[in-house]
Each structure stands twice: as C-alpha cells, then as structure tokens.
Amino acid sequence: MSELNKIALKIISNGKGILAADESNGTMTKRLTAVGVNSSPENRLKFRETLFSSECMKECIGGVILYDETINQITSFGKTIPDLISSSGAVPGIKVDTGAKDLASSPEEKITEGLDGLRERLKKYYELGARFTKWRGVYKISEKFPSKLAIYSNAHALARYSALVQESKMVPIVEPEVLMDGDHSFELCLKKTSEVIKKCFEELILHNVDLSGIILKPNMILDGNKSKDKISSEEVSQKTIECLKDSVPSDVPGIAFLSGGQSEVEAAENLNSINKNNNTNFIMTYSYGRALQQSALSVWSKNINDTLSTQNTFNHRAKMCTLAAKGKWSNKLENK
C-alpha cells in the first residue's frame, strides 16, 4: 500500500466520512447572517471549534476539509485547528481551489481556478498539518450543458491539481459536481454525470495520478431540484451505482458523496440505500457540508455558548451519516 492509499483509507474506512467545513468567508457569512449571528472570525472559529471538539469526531469523522482562514486559526485552548482535528483521529484537509469563474467562450458555464501558485501553497498547507485537499469542478446541467469544453476544461484542471497534490504527499479529493439545479430528469443526470466522470479519469490517467491515492467526490444521480418527478431512494442507489461501476476505475479506494442540496435526512437515506445495494469494491461514504452542519448551526445560533446542545445535535447527525455509510440507517433511528 502506498502512503497516499493509507491516508485515503484512514479517512473513509469503517463508516467514517468527511466533514466539509471549507465554506469561504463569504459563504459562511451568508449562513451565519441567515440565523442571526454576526460573521466575525471569532464566531466562525467558535462554531467550527464546537463541532471539531464533539464526541462523534472519534467514531464518525475521518477527515475535515478546512478553509484557508480556519487552518491558520488557534483554538480557545491554545491548540491549532489541525492539531485539534488530529487529536480525535481524523485527518485535516484543505480546500485549495480559488473558486469557479465564467468559462471563456462559454460564459454560462464555470471553470474552477487556482492552479497558479498552487505548488507553493500546498507546501505551506502540508507544514500546517493538512494531509488531503479538495478541488471542486462544477457543471451546469441541461440538454445543452455541460458542453464538451466545460467537461474537458474542468477535467484537465482537476488532473493538474491532483498531480501537484500527490507530488506534495497529500491525497486529492477529486470533486466533479453536476449540479442539482434545474428541472432535468435522473436519466439526463446519469448521462451527463457519466460523461463528466469518465473524462476526469481520462485526464487523471494522462497526468500519471496514482488512482489508489485519491478520493472521488461526485454527486448522486438525482432528478433536478425543480423537476416534478422524484425517483425513490432505491432508484437513486441503483442509478448511482450503475454510473460509478461504468465510469470509475477499480483502483480508486473510495467514493465520498457530496450532498448537493439534499436535506439532512435525504442525504442519509440515499447513502444508506447505496450501501445496501453496493455490489462494487468501492467504499461508499459521505463528504457533507450542510447535510452535517445545518441542524447544529440552527441550535448554536440560539445560544452560541451552549456548546453541549450544539454538539449533541452534531453527534446525532454524524452518527446517522455513519450508519448510512454502513447501510444500517433507518427512519426509526433517525427519529430517536
């Protein structure tokens, strides 16, 4: 086993998943403002420190994706944030892209930027304690989109990023997200997601990326959020597994799904169905942001000093996701 493969497996094995706490300051400000909390560096740290100190970090969370501000912060009790995460047995990670911008020649679509100066930034993040990274390519979906240009351009960027990350002795999360936004069918989602993932792996192989030392972070196969039709959780699992079996090389150790706008319960239920039907060699787990944090944020906003209530809420959410990653989640356990 390569060192990168060992890190990847540490993050996603035994039902553990990834807490995506890498919201930019702008996104975090929107989330905090929505629940009536001032978005200061101190409050952003306070919320994240509360989560990272929770009991479930030891049993449920294998890795935490951080934002640049957070990885540089010191906790209220003097530890660095990466040290706090590592002390629970989880692996600190870092978002390294600089955001999605309009794609030249196809301005309705996006290309993710951040390759300039990435090698130097990776060295700094490694010294701060990061051992894995994240880069998100984002794809608009319709009969017309994503275009071949968007599929190729984002796959090329994801591959160049991944090669640089592995050179820096870290595991790249490869995140090609076909968005839920729209009224498209799950059939169209399946077709477009397959095209996107296949092109990503063509580029990863071309760039000599060690596939046993990456984690894929894709969307599930779903109807658009504005579609009148909604496929069942069972169908979501069947179509998602079909897509991955057809598109992902067997060297890849695991897949950590993004929640992509699903509710907390939907994200757990669909992951549970995927694991119940998983007939692949891939570990299937979660890399959730809102689907892990939203309820905890709501509780925390009522009293930002009520650490216990916030942590209890987060503990429950993380346990539900880990049960789903083992195919052992149920509505009954959800509502206990």
Secondary structure, DSSP 8 states (H G I E B T S, - for coil): --HHHHHHHHHHSTT-EEEE----HHHHHHHHHHTT----HHHHHHHHHHHHTSTHHHHTEEEEEE-HHHHT-B-TTS-BHHHHHHHTT-EEEEE----EEEETTEEEEEEE---TTHHHHHHHHHHHT--EEEEEEEE--SSS-S-HHHHHHHHHHHHHHHHHHHHTT-EEEEEEEE---SS--HHHHHHHHHHHHHHHHHHHHHTT--GGG-EE--------TT-S----HHHHHHHHHHHHHHHS-TT--EEEE--TT--HHHHHHHHHHHHHS--SSSEEEEEESHHHHHHHHHHHHH-TT-HHHHHHHHHHHHHHHHHHHTT---HHHHT-
